[in-house]
Amino acid sequence: MKTAAMLEAYPAQITLDRGLLTRAIETITACAQACTACADACLGEEMVADLRACITSDLDCADVCGATARVLSRRTGSDVDVARAQLEACVAACRACGDECERHAGMHEHCRVCAEACRECEAACRDLLAAIA
């Protein structure tokens, strides 16, 4: 990804730790992709009706992650309260999706991979939250 290069090229001063910010944006983006792919993979499963909650959780998490990555990527005049609220929403969505995917991880590898991505994303968001608190 070009996240670090973009943050380094930023004309204004970024008050957040660039390493934590880079890690968060990249991890959040990867989680959005994993959740989108997991939802699609769930739709391809024979027992798709049993995966409705998982699909919904995947799609919710992907949407929240996408919005969070975009908010964090905009540093000019950024509002720390908005960033904090968005990160908290991302933590909640990742926790819920990770929990749901873990329920299916024994049967579906895509759910195991997604749960792992959600846990990594949750941790990256928590780390960045701690830095801006």
Secondary structure, DSSP 8 states (H G I E B T S, - for coil): --HHHHHHT-SS---S-HHHHHHHHHHHHHHHHHHHHHHHHHHHSTTGGGGHHHHHHHHHHHHHHHHHHHHHH--TT--HHHHHHHHHHHHHHHHHHHHHHHHHTTT-HHHHHHHHHHHHHHHHHHHHHHHH-
